């Protein structure tokens, strides 16, 4: 009986740790996205921080830039193709 209770709490603690880790990883991904948006926001019209700050922070963006490049290469842009057909600039 005591062993069952210990096993229950051990499983409960393990589940709690796993779920907590998932939340922290999700939070990290979202913070990276916000960081990228702050630095690259001028491309979509969001006011950006001063250029000197962006240049100093840019080395920390290597992973994000790689991910954005991979998404751009592998993504089918249907609207872009339609705009190209009608010569919309």
VENVEN-V640015 format. One line per field, one symbol per residue. phi: phi as a letter, one per 20 degrees, with the letter a starting at -180 (. if undefined). A space follows every 10 residues. Layout:
phi=???
This chain:
phi=.fffffffff ffffffffff ffffffffff ffffgffffd fffdnegdfg gfffffeggf egffffffff fffeeedfff fffffeled
